[in-house]
Amino acid sequence: MTPGDASQSERPTLRDRLVAHAASVGVVSSGRPAGDRPARSVDALIIGAGQAGLGVAYWLRRITGLEVQIIERAAVGNSWLERWDSLRLFTPRRFSALPGMPFPAGEDFPSRLEVAEYLRCYADRFRLPVETGHQVRRLTKSGGVFCAETNRADIRARHVVVAGGPFAQPYLPPASRKLDGVVFQLHSADYRRPADVPDGEVVVVGGGNSAAQLALELSPTHRVTMVSPRPPWFLPVTLLGADLYWWLYLTGTLNARTSSPVSRYVRRRGDAIIGTDLRRQVQTGRVRLLTQRVTGASGQDLVLADGSLVPAPNVLWCTGYRPDLRWMDLAGALDRSGEPVHRRGASPVPGLHWMGLPWQTRLNSSIINGVDRDAHATAKRIRAMSTEVGRSPREIRQAQRDLGSLPPDQPGHDRTGRRPGRAR
Ligand SMILES: Cc1cc2nc3c(=O)[nH]c(=O)nc-3n(C[C@H](O)[C@H](O)[C@H](O)COP(=O)(O)OP(=O)(O)OC[C@H]3O[C@@H](n4cnc5c(N)ncnc54)[C@H](O)[C@@H]3O)c2cc1C
């Protein structure tokens, strides 16, 4: 991600269009009373209309012929709408496409609103069956059939793909609860622009791309101290004239298997910070960098691992996220800490599948670039189990023929491991 502006002038229009889209597809969140839809059944239910949910719907419709339904509590691509104003992807657009549709041409690193717009167009183009306004409140299973209870209806399915996003609930470390009440605290999930943070000193806690991007963004207007638990690891945006992602792709790093040595190295070392602007700000003293873990708080100070204190009138926590799965009511689906139990996205609960989890199969599983491969594998797994849904191969073939009106695949799309499609 590189900080930069998300073209403020176009923002209201684009956002309005995206939110309007939420009301135009499927069931409209038009203020109907809760539970207003009749109970119904589909073959495969997908929870979440972000990139992971759309990608798996694309493949399910293309190779299975099963009846698929995506349900979404807000708008298609909602997570991108909720992120901070200046957010641009750290992945270049030609490595940020879903199967079958290249990312449109433009500046190398798309803005968050462009991503949301791309996802909206994607759902429209492939006529993916999205119903918005469904907040899943409980998922249960009985007699081999899942039941998703939403605020609008009960939906039953033999297969459920959970694509609700791995970065759903902001995580705040315990130290945040020990700080004095006068300290201004904000998680990066709630940050939108520098004016959100009171003037003066701000401590940015975290060592990933969010922390780096926001420390940089705040440095012209605030005195910034960044507290990173490990030495930041900077990678240049371009290398020998080609963009970094091109090298990562060519060397097989981008889609390295989770168990590979390179993935193990990255997991140990933490995410690399894409771009070296922050390093320059640190070298020139415009951002103070402390490589320490925050272990506690006392009054208006943060306590670091070596016992030192950092005055913290304002704190911006860039301390990551957890999935939000409080609605999951299936024995064996989650471990004791509430994390999904799975093998390459397949849950031990038969018929339950995960999409978009970090390290689900590969290094790029939780970014757009990795959706195609994991979505295809998930759809194939569901197809292999499809006799369970009571359809014969002949019926499936017929259903596939019925879907023949779907637009054909675009040539050269980025199915990881193949040549990535160029932006149009
Ligand atoms: C700050 C930040 C920057 C990132 N930058 C990049 C980048 O530059 N490049 C890149 O490739 N990746 C990036 N990522 C990682 C990843 O691509 C995004 O997090 C992406 O949004 C994940 O897509 P997803 O479909 O898995 O989940 P989401 O986009 O989060 O979609 C999940 C959807 O499920 C819905 N949902 C969740 N729970 C329920 C429920 N109970 N009922 C109904 N609907 C529900 C949500 O409303 C949401 O629309 C970034 C992530 C973050 C946090």
The ligand as a Tripos MOL2 file, in Angstrom:
@<TRIPOS>MOLECULE
LIG
   53    58     1     0     0
SMALL
NO_CHARGES

@<TRIPOS>ATOM
      1 C1         -5.9830   -2.5150    5.8250 C.3       1 LIG1
      2 C2         -5.9140   -3.6530    4.8380 C.ar      1 LIG1
      3 C3         -5.2660   -3.4890    3.6280 C.ar      1 LIG1
      4 C4         -5.2020   -4.5370    2.6980 C.ar      1 LIG1
      5 N1         -4.5500   -4.3430    1.5060 N.ar      1 LIG1
      6 C5         -4.5090   -5.3400    0.5940 C.ar      1 LIG1
      7 C6         -3.8570   -5.1550   -0.6710 C.ar      1 LIG1
      8 O1         -3.2530   -4.1220   -0.9210 O.2       1 LIG1
      9 N2         -3.8970   -6.1730   -1.5860 N.ar      1 LIG1
     10 C7         -4.5190   -7.3550   -1.3240 C.ar      1 LIG1
     11 O2         -4.5870   -8.2120   -2.2110 O.2       1 LIG1
     12 N3         -5.0740   -7.5730   -0.1000 N.ar      1 LIG1
     13 C8         -5.1040   -6.6100    0.8500 C.ar      1 LIG1
     14 N4         -5.7020   -6.8250    2.0700 N.ar      1 LIG1
     15 C9         -6.1110   -8.2000    2.4390 C.3       1 LIG1
     16 C10        -7.4280   -8.6920    1.8240 C.3       1 LIG1
     17 O3         -7.3600   -8.6220    0.4150 O.3       1 LIG1
     18 C11        -8.6510   -7.9120    2.3050 C.3       1 LIG1
     19 O4         -8.7720   -8.0030    3.7070 O.3       1 LIG1
     20 C12        -9.9590   -8.4090    1.6890 C.3       1 LIG1
     21 O5        -10.9940   -7.5430    2.0380 O.3       1 LIG1
     22 C13       -10.3110   -9.8440    2.1190 C.3       1 LIG1
     23 O6        -11.3630  -10.3000    1.3040 O.3       1 LIG1
     24 P1        -12.4110  -11.3870    1.8130 P.3       1 LIG1
     25 O7        -13.4080  -11.5640    0.7330 O.co2     1 LIG1
     26 O8        -11.7080  -12.5630    2.3510 O.co2     1 LIG1
     27 O9        -13.0990  -10.6900    3.0800 O.3       1 LIG1
     28 P2        -13.8950   -9.3200    3.1510 P.3       1 LIG1
     29 O10       -13.4920   -8.3940    2.0860 O.co2     1 LIG1
     30 O11       -13.7640   -8.8640    4.5580 O.co2     1 LIG1
     31 O12       -15.3850   -9.7640    2.8310 O.3       1 LIG1
     32 C14       -16.1550  -10.4680    3.7470 C.3       1 LIG1
     33 C15       -17.6040  -10.0520    3.5780 C.3       1 LIG1
     34 O13       -18.4070  -10.8740    4.4270 O.3       1 LIG1
     35 C16       -19.4100  -10.0830    5.0320 C.3       1 LIG1
     36 N5        -19.7620  -10.7220    6.3000 N.ar      1 LIG1
     37 C17       -18.9380  -10.9740    7.3410 C.ar      1 LIG1
     38 N6        -19.6260  -11.5740    8.3350 N.ar      1 LIG1
     39 C18       -20.9110  -11.7010    7.9020 C.ar      1 LIG1
     40 C19       -22.0980  -12.2340    8.4900 C.ar      1 LIG1
     41 N7        -22.1130  -12.7410    9.7260 N.pl3     1 LIG1
     42 N8        -23.2380  -12.2090    7.7380 N.ar      1 LIG1
     43 C20       -23.2340  -11.7020    6.4860 C.ar      1 LIG1
     44 N9        -22.1410  -11.1720    5.9010 N.ar      1 LIG1
     45 C21       -20.9890  -11.1810    6.5970 C.ar      1 LIG1
     46 C22       -18.7540   -8.7170    5.2160 C.3       1 LIG1
     47 O14       -19.7070   -7.6790    5.2720 O.3       1 LIG1
     48 C23       -17.8640   -8.6100    3.9810 C.3       1 LIG1
     49 O15       -18.4830   -7.9250    2.9080 O.3       1 LIG1
     50 C24        -5.7850   -5.7960    3.0120 C.ar      1 LIG1
     51 C25        -6.4190   -5.9540    4.2480 C.ar      1 LIG1
     52 C26        -6.4930   -4.9050    5.1470 C.ar      1 LIG1
     53 C27        -7.1720   -5.1310    6.4950 C.3       1 LIG1
@<TRIPOS>BOND
     1     1     2 1
     2     2     3 ar
     3     2    52 ar
     4     3     4 ar
     5     4     5 ar
     6     4    50 ar
     7     5     6 ar
     8     6     7 ar
     9     6    13 1
    10     7     8 2
    11     7     9 ar
    12     9    10 ar
    13    10    11 2
    14    10    12 ar
    15    12    13 ar
    16    13    14 ar
    17    14    15 1
    18    14    50 ar
    19    15    16 1
    20    16    17 1
    21    16    18 1
    22    18    19 1
    23    18    20 1
    24    20    21 1
    25    20    22 1
    26    22    23 1
    27    23    24 1
    28    24    25 2
    29    24    26 1
    30    24    27 1
    31    27    28 1
    32    28    29 2
    33    28    30 1
    34    28    31 1
    35    31    32 1
    36    32    33 1
    37    33    34 1
    38    33    48 1
    39    34    35 1
    40    35    36 1
    41    35    46 1
    42    36    37 ar
    43    36    45 ar
    44    37    38 ar
    45    38    39 ar
    46    39    40 ar
    47    39    45 ar
    48    40    41 1
    49    40    42 ar
    50    42    43 ar
    51    43    44 ar
    52    44    45 ar
    53    46    47 1
    54    46    48 1
    55    48    49 1
    56    50    51 ar
    57    51    52 ar
    58    52    53 1
@<TRIPOS>SUBSTRUCTURE
     1 LIG1         1 GROUP 0 **** ****
